[in-house]
Amino acid sequence: MLKINNDILQELESISPIIAKVPRVNVFQVPEHYFVNLSSHILLKINVLSSAKSVPENYFESLPDIIINRIRSEANVVSIKKQYSFLKYAIAAVVVGIIGLNLFSFFNQQKDEKAILLAEANRIIKTESFDTVFESISEDEIENYLKSSGSDVNAALVANVAYSKELPAKIDYLSEAHTLDTFLEELNIETKTTK
Amino acid sequence: MADVKDDNELIQACRIPESKEYAYTQIVKKYQEKLYWHIRRMVIEHEDTNDVLQNMFIKVWKSIENFREESSLYTWLYRIATNESLTFIQKQKKRIAISIDDEDRSYLTGKLKADTHFDASKIEWKLQLAIQLLPDKQRTVFNLRYYDEMPYQEMSRVLETSEGALKASYHHAVKKVEEYLLNH
């Protein structure tokens, strides 16, 4: 517990006896040895900055913002558009207005309900360019849909398909593999390989 | 309180190229903990505190040769640390689209509640929540007085505000914190 200066304590008691009685405890933790290494880290940073001779003014101050904005704009495009082959089923559901469709619940639906959804999704896929549909839906809408569909869907979609020819591993527990194959056959959609 | 004679010697040594790095390192080691905790109480998270603190000390490196010594080194360092903390908070709020004048302090209380050691049942954590709900400048006054035990005269140089205004601000801050503790 931190000791309190007598003058400070008296002032506090005069304003609020209640606050004056609260133990003055530091609730925050700091990593071990943090202060031991801090000065050398700072000097290292200074030396790096000093050797960056022809850098625009305020470049380093604004660099974190530049990087974050760039990551955000690229992530929205890359993570959504590169996982196109899996997303198109989700997009179909959005387009038919079935908001918050959950893939689990889809696979558990009654046969006739599933048939209706499949037919509608198939119609959209066959009669309209998916690119057109895709472009008409904002990335926020897609993201919100995916989030509302449950974390398992998000886990599957977020998996880095960009670096794998296969669907994310977590797709296995969204459904059994043969159920998904059947689904693909019913939609009669050629899967696209993601890069 | 800062040893002025030592600080003056350090400042002078910083003006000599051969001794600048050594003297600067002494300044960092002397004030790093005080400044760390001052910043930490403002920005909450260690990682953010580390960023602000390092940026602050880099500014000190760049400008110490031109330090006019109109205030003590201690005051000057605190002023830079406070300004860097407030600027950081404003940038963070802009980034997540919170109005700078917004009275909603959920951004900071959220960070507090995310601390792995957070325990809402403990009075010291409730106190922290109450403090984070204060407006940024009022919170600064509260922290400087309550935790750093800074005299109002010194505080007025750090915050460039009159002593009278600071006393009033501290009084209001304490009453708000008291009200929060009584109601939660």
Interface residues (C-beta under 8 A of the other chain):
Chain A: L2 I4 N5 I8 L12 I15 S16 I18 I19 V22 P23 R24 V25 N26 V27 F28 Q29 V30 P31 Y34 F35 L38 S39 H41 I42 L43 K45 I46 L49 E61 D65 I68
Chain B: E21 Y24 T25 V28 K29 Q32 E33 Y36 W37 R40 R41 I44 H46 N50 L53 Q54 N55 F57 I58 W61 K91 R95 D115 H117 I123 E124 W125 L127 Q128 R145 Y146 Y147 E149 Y170 H171 V174 K175 V177 E178 L181 L182
